[in-house]
């Protein structure tokens, strides 16, 4: 997995989950000092009634108003009341905490705007679709739950968009501060995945026992062991030949073969050494069980029942984007005409080159190659799953486009190594990202002008 993708997974907060909807809309500028009156019961604006809205804080050139704060406090309180394990702070302390969140969010969105960080509608729609899948609900059920909580879907949509923008900003900031080395990743994989799954093919050479020998004798045996290793490295003999010639172990005649064994099945004295060796690498001589030992890691493997597989699909597509001059009906009608042309013998590839708006694969005749559905929009992924191999689909809509596809094949691909690296990278970033984020947020505050106008809303000095 790419670093950016990993960071996104690590840094995305639970704000995208329905039960933790906490962020406000982008605050108004200082020129927008009027706002809608709020209903005392729901804390939501009353249409048609305008009052001067009190400013409680100023963040650079933007204001956070009392209405905004009250709405966010009401949302937060509603969430906390649904959690019996959380004690709700008193009203003043809750206001103070929520105001700090609003200030941090406002600063982050301002910085994101200056850096030109944007989020597309497709990204927002994909994130919301993920929320529905994670919660096991439909889009209509999501909208109903928001309505029951007196929240407008448009506000929720903007909340998701704001958080995705902030996540991108965080990714850009944290990516330069966190580095996970390949060695750390390998150590994590060996610790968390290999102990009971990976099998190792190991050879050993055991030289004379050191019992009752003088220090000079020991030095001589170590020197001999080093010469053996050097001869193997220089290609003067194979490890198997050296084992047959020099090893005192019972498996010398088989070239020191131990056979395929998991880490726990290997002799205890070899386990730490094996974990540090790469395929084909020979250890330096070491003393264990009163003898001088040399081992070689021939290879390692993961049994099929411990592997991770991913579904891949070979897909071709033709895409017609919606625009001010191309509406849904026109886009769909164009694809139907293309389908008729395919039925009459015209090439899918030629028609894709002539008509498709998918610029990333138009030169390939719409061929996307072998793809994983995890990286695709939910509507597209579902269409691929429903497709019949080697048959062109009916037109379907994906966000702001209409498409037809042809699935040429499907297969399972062993991505165990990539999957483990991804999991290790995520876990290691997660261990380090939280502190880096706290430091980053403090640096944001230091670089911004923040004035809390209502002094009672200031956090108490420690």
Secondary structure, DSSP 4 states (H G I P E B T S, - for coil): --HHHHHHHHH--GGGSGGG--PPPPPPBTT--EEEEEPTTT--EEEEEEEEPPEEEEETTEEEEHHHHHHHHHHHHHHHHT-TTSPPPPHHHHHHHHHHHHHHHHHHHHHHHHTT----HHHHHHHHHHHHHHHT--HHHHHHHHHHTT--HHHHHHHHHHHHHHHHHHHHHHHTT----HHHHHHHHIIIIITTSEEEEEEEEEEEE-TT--HHHHHHHHHHHHHHHHHHHTTSS-HHHHHHHH--STTGGGTSEEEEEEGGGS-HHHHHHHHHPPTT-BPPPEEETTEEEEEEEEEEEE-GGG--EEEEEEEEEEEEE-BTTB-HHHHHHHHHHHHHHHHTT--HHHHHHHH---TTTGGGTTEEEEE-GGGS-HHHHHHHHHPPTTSBPPPEEETTEEEEEEEEEEEEEE-HHHHHHHHHHHHHHHHHHHHHHHHHHHHHHHHS-EEESSGGGSPPP-
